[in-house]
Amino acid sequence: FNTFGGSTASTTVGLKVLQIIKEDHLIENAHVVGEYLMAQLMKIKEKYTIIQDVRGKGLFIGIEIIRNNDNDDLIPADIEASYIVNELKSYGILISTDGEFHNCLKFKPPMCFSMNDAEYFIKSLDSILQESVLQ
């Protein structure tokens, strides 16, 4: 039950949001920037063994963080994932962890997220992953 669900004000707002999404080509932007992000994150995955997987669609992306033990077992790296999330805050980037073991970085920026924003995120993440505490 939602008391605002049928109001003309909420309907007007909803229509305006849809109009802006169409006029500003935000769906196309999410596709193009999302593909770029995925390609760049795959390159970062090749550099750092702590990244097990990168997956997503558009601008909704997950980065699975793991650690290896002496037996080459893959162990969910929840502490490391939390560390990355907290360090990204110092760059002004807010993401969260998700998943059963809280070891997946969940990245879901607004639809207006630009190519410049994507480059800043990639550089920031790369900088954090270079830290010795994550090696």
C-alpha positions in Angstrom: 0.0 0.0 0.0 1.5 3.4 -1.1 -0.5 6.6 -0.4 1.5 8.5 -3.1 1.2 5.8 -5.8 -1.8 7.3 -7.6 -1.1 11.0 -7.0 -0.8 13.2 -10.0 2.4 14.7 -8.5 4.2 11.3 -8.5 3.0 10.5 -12.0 4.3 13.8 -13.3 7.6 13.2 -11.6 7.8 9.7 -13.1 7.1 11.0 -16.6 9.7 13.7 -16.3 12.3 11.2 -15.2 11.5 9.0 -18.3 11.7 12.1 -20.5 15.2 13.0 -19.2 16.4 9.4 -19.6 15.3 9.6 -23.2 16.5 13.1 -24.0 19.9 12.7 -22.4 20.4 9.3 -24.0 21.2 7.8 -20.5 20.4 4.2 -21.6 22.9 4.4 -24.4 25.4 6.1 -22.0 25.0 3.2 -19.5 25.7 0.7 -22.3 28.8 2.5 -23.7 30.4 3.5 -20.4 29.5 0.1 -18.9 31.3 -1.7 -21.8 34.3 0.5 -21.3 34.3 -0.1 -17.6 34.1 -3.9 -18.1 37.0 -3.8 -20.5 39.2 -1.8 -18.2 38.3 -3.9 -15.2 39.2 -7.1 -17.1 42.7 -5.5 -17.7 43.0 -4.8 -14.0 41.9 -8.4 -13.2 44.9 -9.6 -15.2 47.2 -7.5 -13.1 45.9 -8.5 -9.6 45.3 -12.1 -8.4 43.0 -10.7 -5.7 40.3 -10.2 -8.4 38.6 -13.6 -9.2 35.8 -12.3 -11.5 34.3 -9.2 -13.0 30.7 -9.4 -14.1 27.8 -7.1 -14.9 25.6 -5.4 -17.4 25.6 -1.8 -18.2 26.7 0.2 -15.2 25.8 -2.5 -12.6 29.1 -4.3 -12.1 30.4 -6.8 -9.5 34.1 -7.4 -8.8 34.7 -10.6 -6.8 37.6 -10.4 -4.4 39.5 -13.5 -3.3 42.7 -14.6 -1.6 44.8 -17.7 -2.2 46.1 -19.8 0.6 49.1 -22.2 0.4 46.9 -24.9 -1.1 45.8 -22.6 -4.0 42.3 -22.7 -2.6 40.2 -19.6 -3.4 38.9 -18.0 -0.2 36.4 -15.1 -0.2 38.3 -12.0 0.8 35.7 -10.0 2.8 38.2 -8.1 4.8 40.1 -7.0 1.7 36.8 -6.1 0.0 35.8 -3.9 2.9 39.3 -2.3 2.9 38.9 -1.4 -0.8 35.4 0.0 -0.2 36.7 2.2 2.6 39.8 3.3 0.7 37.7 4.3 -2.3 35.8 6.7 0.0 39.0 8.8 0.3 38.8 9.3 -3.5 35.1 10.4 -3.2 33.8 7.0 -4.6 31.0 5.2 -2.8 30.5 1.5 -3.5 29.5 -1.4 -1.3 30.1 -5.1 -0.8 27.6 -7.8 -1.5 27.3 -11.5 -1.9 27.0 -14.4 0.5 30.5 -13.8 1.8 30.5 -9.9 1.4 33.6 -10.3 -0.9 32.0 -8.8 -4.0 32.5 -5.1 -4.7 29.1 -3.8 -6.0 29.4 -0.9 -8.3 26.2 0.8 -9.4 26.7 4.5 -10.3 24.0 6.8 -11.5 23.0 6.7 -15.2 24.8 10.0 -15.9 28.1 8.4 -15.0 30.5 9.6 -17.7 33.6 8.2 -19.4 35.7 10.6 -17.3 34.1 9.3 -14.2 34.9 5.7 -15.3 38.5 6.6 -15.9 38.8 8.2 -12.4 37.2 5.1 -10.9 39.6 2.7 -12.7 42.7 4.8 -11.7 41.5 5.0 -8.1 40.9 1.3 -7.9 44.2 0.5 -9.5 46.0 2.7 -7.1 44.4 1.0 -4.1 45.1 -2.5 -5.5 48.8 -1.6 -5.7 49.0 -1.2 -1.9 51.2 -3.8 -0.2 48.4 -4.7 2.2 46.5 -6.2 -0.7 49.4 -8.0 -2.3 
